[in-house]
Amino acid sequence: MKLILLIATLLLISGCATTSNEEQIIGGDTDEGGCLIGAGYQTDEDVGCCIRNWELNSDQRQAAKIAAEHIGKTNGLTVESVETKECEGCFTVAFKRNNEQVFVLLENWKVGE
């Protein structure tokens, strides 16, 4: 019985030991384009920035691509939302870049002034 308790104690202690002195940050992993994987973002080569594929329809993807080209595609540029407006080709695209929000307005598929 003492042998079983000793083995159980050793297993418990060894399970608590860490092999690395570095603390691993959970959810901070990024892909090659700087997109936050844990938040569901991935680099989209066509759009040119980080998106959640399931959130955007084809028109919203095209609007995000036009807006990303306008502000300049950079590593980690993330589409937060694409809001469809009432007119044809009209959208508000919200990006996050280096902890800064950037908004681009499109009218008739062109960047508004």
Secondary structure as GFF3:
##gff-version 3
##sequence-region A 1 113
A	DSSP	alpha_helix	2	16	.	.	.	ID=ss1
A	DSSP	three_ten_helix	37	39	.	.	.	ID=ss2
A	DSSP	beta_strand	42	44	.	.	.	ID=ss3
A	DSSP	beta_strand	49	51	.	.	.	ID=ss4
A	DSSP	three_ten_helix	53	55	.	.	.	ID=ss5
A	DSSP	alpha_helix	58	71	.	.	.	ID=ss6
A	DSSP	beta_strand	78	84	.	.	.	ID=ss7
A	DSSP	beta_strand	91	97	.	.	.	ID=ss8
A	DSSP	beta_strand	100	107	.	.	.	ID=ss9
A	DSSP	beta_strand	110	111	.	.	.	ID=ss10
###
